[in-house]
Amino acid sequence: MTSGLWELVLKGIWITVQLTVFSSALALAVAFAFGILRTHRLWIVRFLAGCYIEVFRGTSALVFMFWIFFVLPLMFSYQLVPMWAAVLALGLTYGAYGAEVVRGALQAVAPAQREAGVALSFTRGQQLRKILIPQAWPEMIPPFNNLSIELLKGTALVSIMGVGDTAFAANLVRLALQESAEIYTYTLLIYFVLAFVISRGMRALERKAKAGIGRPMEKPAARKPGAGVLQMLKKVDGKAVDPQHAGTRARSAGGDA
């Protein structure tokens, strides 16, 4: 490929990275907000949060992207640029999936931990900040890893709206070179490398998050050979026996027999 085409591809990769970072940040904020609301003590709060999750999980991210870009301006006379419309659509959609991850992780914390927070007179916010979230966070990271990779692949949808991401740049290069197999193979490799970087980073974050939780189990003390016999010989006729003389008494008892 020519230098101009390579520059086009690199710009597309950069836009894909930007879309992934901005959408992930929005999705993370939405996930924590609505995931926590799903554990609220008031049923109306849980119901409204559940409605949001069900609506955004049950609709297509691409159609919602079109709705934001084409329908929203008709309602409010304000139109977002395609890239920010895509960020909003992807962030709200994947945030709904992440909210269920947060809810499940918070509810998986042992009830005794919540009771400890109540006993210490912690407010709801203090319980979340000091007890629940620190213990639930490591369990959220593996599902968040999967969602992050899915969001990365979902950014390819924005090419339909004319955003110059990796998929859009690959299509332009294909039209210029008439090399479909080679171009799309390279495109698959680009997405794979980006997903691999995300996966490695999330696993490192998971190890760091779990490093300070709990402590390793202590190894049981090694038993000396014959320790069981000595324990049995410690009591003879209901009286404690010194282990040093246990062998002598056992031999004398055998001689008497």
C-alpha positions in Angstrom: 0.0 0.0 0.0 1.0 3.6 -0.5 1.9 5.9 2.4 -1.4 7.7 2.0 -3.4 4.5 2.5 -1.3 3.5 5.5 -2.0 7.0 7.0 -5.7 6.4 6.4 -5.5 3.0 8.2 -3.6 4.5 11.1 -6.1 7.3 11.5 -8.8 4.7 11.5 -7.1 2.7 14.3 -6.8 5.8 16.3 -10.5 6.6 16.0 -11.3 3.0 17.0 -9.2 3.4 20.1 -10.9 6.7 21.0 -14.3 5.2 20.5 -13.4 2.3 22.7 -12.0 4.4 25.5 -14.8 7.0 25.6 -17.6 4.4 25.2 -16.0 2.3 27.9 -15.8 5.2 30.3 -19.4 6.0 29.8 -20.4 2.4 30.0 -18.5 2.0 33.3 -20.2 5.0 34.9 -23.6 3.8 33.7 -22.9 0.2 34.9 -22.0 1.3 38.5 -24.8 3.9 38.7 -27.6 1.5 37.6 -26.0 -1.6 39.2 -26.0 0.1 42.6 -29.6 1.3 42.0 -30.7 -2.3 41.3 -29.7 -3.1 44.9 -31.5 -0.2 46.5 -33.9 -0.9 49.4 -36.8 1.0 47.7 -38.7 -1.2 45.1 -39.5 1.8 42.9 -35.8 2.6 42.4 -35.1 -1.0 41.6 -38.0 -1.0 39.2 -36.9 2.1 37.3 -33.3 0.9 37.1 -34.5 -2.5 35.8 -36.6 -0.7 33.1 -33.6 1.1 31.8 -31.6 -2.1 31.7 -34.3 -4.1 29.9 -34.9 -1.4 27.3 -31.2 -1.0 26.4 -30.4 -4.7 26.5 -33.4 -5.4 24.3 -32.7 -2.9 21.5 -30.1 -2.9 18.8 -27.0 -0.7 19.3 -26.9 0.1 15.6 -30.6 1.1 15.5 -30.2 3.2 18.7 -27.2 4.9 17.1 -29.4 5.8 14.1 -32.1 7.0 16.4 -29.7 9.3 18.3 -28.3 10.7 15.0 -31.5 11.1 13.0 -34.4 11.2 15.4 -33.0 13.1 18.3 -32.4 16.3 16.3 -36.1 16.3 15.2 -37.2 16.2 18.9 -34.7 18.7 20.4 -33.3 20.6 17.4 -29.8 19.6 18.3 -27.7 17.1 16.4 -24.6 15.3 17.7 -21.7 14.6 15.4 -21.6 10.9 14.3 -18.7 10.0 16.6 -20.3 11.3 19.8 -23.6 9.8 18.8 -21.8 6.5 18.5 -20.1 7.0 21.9 -23.5 7.7 23.5 -25.2 4.7 21.9 -22.4 2.2 22.7 -21.9 3.6 26.2 -25.5 3.4 27.2 -26.1 0.0 25.6 -23.0 -1.8 27.1 -23.5 0.0 30.4 -26.9 -1.8 30.7 -25.1 -5.1 30.4 -22.5 -4.0 32.9 -25.1 -2.9 35.4 -26.2 -6.5 35.8 -22.5 -7.5 36.4 -22.3 -4.9 39.2 -25.6 -5.9 40.7 -24.6 -9.6 40.8 -21.2 -8.9 42.3 -22.6 -6.7 45.0 -25.2 -9.2 46.0 -22.6 -12.0 46.0 -20.8 -10.3 49.0 -21.5 -12.2 52.2 -24.4 -10.9 54.2 -22.2 -10.8 57.3 -20.2 -8.1 55.6 -23.3 -5.9 55.3 -24.3 -6.7 58.9 -20.8 -5.6 60.0 -21.4 -2.2 58.2 -24.7 -1.8 60.0 -23.1 -2.6 63.3 -20.5 0.1 62.7 -23.3 2.6 61.9 -22.1 3.1 58.3 -24.4 4.9 55.9 -25.3 3.2 52.7 -22.6 5.2 50.9 -20.0 4.2 53.4 -21.0 0.5 53.2 -20.6 0.6 49.4 -17.3 2.5 49.4 -15.6 0.8 52.3 -17.0 -2.7 52.4 -19.1 -3.9 49.4 -17.3 -2.4 46.3 -13.8 -3.3 47.4 -14.8 -6.9 47.8 -17.1 -7.1 44.7 -14.7 -5.2 42.4 -12.3 -8.2 41.7 -15.3 -10.3 40.7 -16.5 -7.7 38.2 -13.3 -7.5 36.2 -13.6 -10.8 34.2 -17.1 -10.0 32.9 -16.0 -6.4 32.3 -13.1 -7.8 30.3 -15.5 -9.6 28.0 -17.8 -6.5 27.7 -14.8 -4.3 26.8 -13.8 -6.6 24.0 -17.4 -6.8 22.8 -17.5 -3.0 22.8 -14.3 -2.8 20.8 -15.8 -5.0 18.1 -19.1 -3.1 18.3 -17.2 0.1 17.3 -17.1 -1.3 13.8 -20.8 -0.4 13.5 -20.0 3.3 13.3 -18.5 2.9 9.9 -22.1 2.7 8.5 -22.5 6.3 9.7 -19.4 7.5 7.9 -17.1 7.6 11.0 -13.6 6.9 9.7 -12.7 4.1 12.1 -10.7 0.9 11.2 -13.6 -0.8 9.4 -14.3 2.4 7.4 -10.7 2.8 6.5 -10.4 -0.8 5.5 -13.3 -0.5 3.1 -11.8 2.6 1.4 -8.4 0.8 1.0 -10.3 -2.3 -0.4 -12.0 -0.1 -3.0 -8.7 1.6 -3.9 -6.6 -1.6 -4.3 -9.4 -4.1 -5.2 -7.8 -6.6 -2.7 -10.6 -7.8 -0.4 -8.9 -10.9 1.0 -5.7 -9.2 2.0 -7.3 -6.0 3.4 -9.9 -7.7 5.5 -7.4 -10.2 6.8 -5.2 -7.3 8.0 -8.3 -5.7 9.6 -9.1 -8.9 11.5 -5.5 -8.9 12.8 -5.8 -5.3 13.9 -8.9 -6.0 15.9 -7.3 -9.1 17.4 -4.3 -7.1 18.6 -6.4 -4.4 20.1 -8.6 -7.0 21.9 -5.4 -8.9 23.1 -4.1 -5.6 24.6 -7.4 -5.1 26.4 -7.4 -8.6 27.7 -3.9 -8.5 29.0 -4.5 -5.2 30.7 -7.7 -6.4 32.4 -6.0 -9.5 33.7 -3.2 -7.5 35.2 -5.9 -5.3 36.8 -7.6 -8.4 38.1 -4.4 -9.7 39.7 -3.7 -6.3 41.3 -7.3 -6.1 42.6 -7.1 -9.6 44.2 -3.7 -9.1 45.7 -4.8 -7.5 48.9 -7.9 -9.6 49.5 -7.7 -12.4 51.9 -4.5 -14.2 52.9 -2.9 -17.5 51.8 -3.9 -20.5 53.8 -1.3 -21.6 56.4 0.3 -25.0 55.6 -0.5 -27.6 58.3 2.4 -28.6 60.5 4.2 -31.7 59.4 3.5 -34.7 61.7 6.4 -36.7 62.9 6.5 -40.4 62.2 4.9 -42.3 65.1 3.2 -39.3 66.5 -0.2 -41.1 66.5 1.2 -44.0 68.5 2.6 -41.6 71.1 -0.7 -39.8 71.4 -2.4 -43.2 72.1 0.2 -44.1 74.7 -0.1 -40.8 76.5 -3.0 -42.1 78.6 -2.8 -45.5 80.2 -5.4 -46.5 82.8 -6.8 -42.9 82.5 -3.5 -41.3 83.6 -1.3 -39.1 81.6 2.0 -40.7 80.6 5.2 -38.9 79.7 6.0 -39.6 76.0 9.6 -40.3 76.9 8.5 -43.3 79.1 5.7 -44.4 76.9 7.9 -46.9 75.0 9.2 -48.4 78.2 5.8 -48.9 79.6 4.5 -50.4 76.4 7.4 -52.9 76.4 6.9 -53.9 80.0 3.2 -54.4 79.4 4.0 -56.7 76.6 6.5 -58.7 78.8 3.9 -59.2 81.5 1.5 -60.5 78.9 
